[in-house]
Amino acid sequence: MEVSGREMESQNNRGEFRPDLIIKGGTVLTMVQGQSPLHDAKVLISDGKITDILDADDHWYDRPEAGTEIIDAKDAIIMPGIINCHTHLAMTLFRGFADDLPLREWLFEKIFPLEAKVLNPETVYWGSLLGCLELIASGVTCFADGYFFEEATLKAVQKAGLRSLLSQGVIDFAAPGVDDPRKNLIHARNFIERYSGLSKLIRPGIFCHSALTCSGSTLQGAWEISLEFDVPLQIHLSETKEEVDEIMAKSGQRPVFYLDELGILDQNLIAAHSIYLDKNEINCLKQRDVKIVHVPESNMKLGCGIARISEMIRIGLQPGLGTDGCSSNNNLDMFQEMDSAAKLSKVAELDPVGLTAKNVLEMATIWGAGILGLQDQIGSIEKGKQADIIVIDLNSPHLCPMYDPASILVYSANGSDVKDVIVNGKILMKDRRFMTLDSAQIMEKARELGGKIIRA
Amino acid sequence: MEVSGREMESQNNRGEFRPDLIIKGGTVLTMVQGQSPLHDAKVLISDGKITDILDADDHWYDRPEAGTEIIDAKDAIIMPGIINCHTHLAMTLFRGFADDLPLREWLFEKIFPLEAKVLNPETVYWGSLLGCLELIASGVTCFADGYFFEEATLKAVQKAGLRSLLSQGVIDFAAPGVDDPRKNLIHARNFIERYSGLSKLIRPGIFCHSALTCSGSTLQGAWEISLEFDVPLQIHLSETKEEVDEIMAKSGQRPVFYLDELGILDQNLIAAHSIYLDKNEINCLKQRDVKIVHVPESNMKLGCGIARISEMIRIGLQPGLGTDGCSSNNNLDMFQEMDSAAKLSKVAELDPVGLTAKNVLEMATIWGAGILGLQDQIGSIEKGKQADIIVIDLNSPHLCPMYDPASILVYSANGSDVKDVIVNGKILMKDRRFMTLDSAQIMEKARELGGKIIRA
């Protein structure tokens, strides 16, 4: 299309930013409350930030200057990068190692012994790299992780270029990498101290496994560390009926009130699963501004139960969405997770209206940003926000025709439909080619380690 | 690898079949009861049939003759083609047209009026072609369809080269294409008479919408036609609580016993959904050898309920698996459907052991073949069976590493991981290129028709 003299002039005079990256030609789903999808639009990016969103009639930058990188989004959806609010990335190496087992047998006879045997900085590093590959390949630009040897995960994530909250795991057993359980808290504090403020993209945090596997004083110690450094404290909350029963037997209170009495419920607490909560507990979590993460596929696969997410949303909570680790899902595909979240809620309540496509898209983007305290930086496509953006290719039979972008993304797409991934203005995947990671090398190494794991 | 003189001799003298197609180098999951996966194996195909399965040590045909087609399955799984036992293919054109609505509003205010307005042989033909593209792209080689203008679907499926049961829809309203409801049965009978025995791959059938929308005499008339031509009769059974209540109000009996009294329960009846069944009804269906199809994602999305599939399997039933049409799922991806089936059963029963990866793979292959009366022809990779085979590429981060093929296929893969699709020895997709259909033309036409539908 010809650009008129007036438009060229406008181009030259307009604003202070010269874009270094332009995503053009697609349907932009901004995820800003109340905004309709923009068709045939352009997103301009400069120095890691979104500087403009132009609609079809705005021909500014139809002819970009030499050196401006272009991503073609014709027949595609442009949307904020997906945020996975709960995973254990290194466990990607254990994908499918143990399935279809009773929960206790799975955890105590398979996963914990396996971790004790094979976890070390090397396996965590390569497992995390494999996880990063999968996250990027399926459109995740930011995630919250909690595991052991978190420094090895940090190195992998830095290489990948993803945005993340990385939390060192704390448990009252001899954790992998820490011989004496009493040192777990110190170990986590050292990790946070070392990496606080060191990276624009990576924030350190602390992760207590659960209120069953951590004592009250461990939980309080972790909370003090989270307060000291103003970083999130992640925890698994009321994931199983047995967990609730045991905590009630030991404390005489339902888990949320037990944690409240310990004084650790605040805006820095991220509570994953949150299945077995009664009305009073949900209200208490809301009052204390605790962040809730829904993990539907893992909850289904382990036969744990169904969180009352649409009820939480109705009273004003804005939960995030997570996949959990690959030993209980068994992938990191947030598009499938959105689909499962919506469908599971509908069948659990026998109400097809309860949790909508729009709700679960919010959970996976702007609400997820809020869970991680990043709602001013990411989660939507808006001028001034960080450029964490993905492009979804619609040129597949299963995405055709498109009546409504939200519906296509949630109910029809899968992670493999993601074409381009941008974090902080940097392209991590272009036309499904990885730009920061060597996928062949990582998968070869993962297969080699997998062979050792099966013989361990 | 060098082939020795003795092996060459063996090659020349062995058997009567010269393969015209060889799939080589992959892990073969035969789906034959008790057989372990074969690694680095070869499947030989001649004249539409499987003539041999060779393990890694068998070097027969390492050097195929000129003209033999080769499919490379290195780093891939070779398995029987997936069987989708319940769909309404032409509705692929309505994917995402109406979501997140109460069931009655969805059906009576959106879908039925839409069908009355836009259904004609042209929309059904192109909707079916779009559906065929999606089925092939996601590894389905055989499916059961029930809809209106079924002759138009038949033309599309013939062009695609898929195996199928295609059933003309019967309902006691003025159905699309038939002005007078009394003519629906005659119309269906004519369709079956015309296409019985005409095609090796396509079998005609009859599809009664439900025991609510078809009277007792219509159901008996349909059953007589199914008896006359020995073809399946498909029906939606006890999909919603309301349906059960209304049938009980009108007949005084639970739906299965109402149908039994009509005399239509036999081995030709295929009952999709089958959610609200009590123990006696399940036993009755088993006694009468009625075929049951589980449709979990549609049941979730429409908020209908959860079928007691693992209980049915425990008493010896072998259900099939189906996606339903794209207006209630919203895709035809049977890999996601297997995942959902297993996970939904586990969470519904709070038992992670109930429905296993192996179970749902059987539902989607050998049991599905049994539902359609084709268990001697398809559903497993065995010498003498029809060559309906697919190859799944494992070269993706989300399928790495692989400890167990069944786990990877059910819990980690999606339809887009399918690389090659073979039906009756003919390649329908090779390296994700469609061999029988023009995908660009079909998607363009679907988008054009979608534009008209949204304005209708």
Interface residues (C-beta under 8 A of the other chain):
Chain A: L93 R95 G96 F97 D99 D100 L101 P102 L103 W106 L130 L133 E134 A137 S138 K241 E297 N299 M300 K301 L302 G303 C304 G305 I306 C326 N329 N330 N331 L332 D333 Q336 D339 S340 A342 K343 L344 K346 V347 E349 L350 D351 P352 V353 G354 T356 A357 N395 S396 P397 H398 C400 P401 M402 Y403 D404 S407 I408 Y411 S412 N414 G415 S416 D417 S439 I442 M443 A446 R447 L449 G450 G451 I453 I454
Chain B: L93 R95 G96 F97 D99 D100 L101 P102 L103 W106 L130 L133 E134 A137 S138 K241 E297 N299 M300 K301 L302 G303 C304 G305 I306 C326 N329 N330 N331 L332 D333 Q336 D339 S340 A342 K343 L344 K346 V347 E349 L350 D351 P352 V353 G354 T356 A357 N395 S396 P397 H398 C400 P401 M402 Y403 D404 S407 I408 Y411 S412 N414 G415 S416 D417 S439 I442 M443 A446 R447 L449 G450 G451 I453 I454
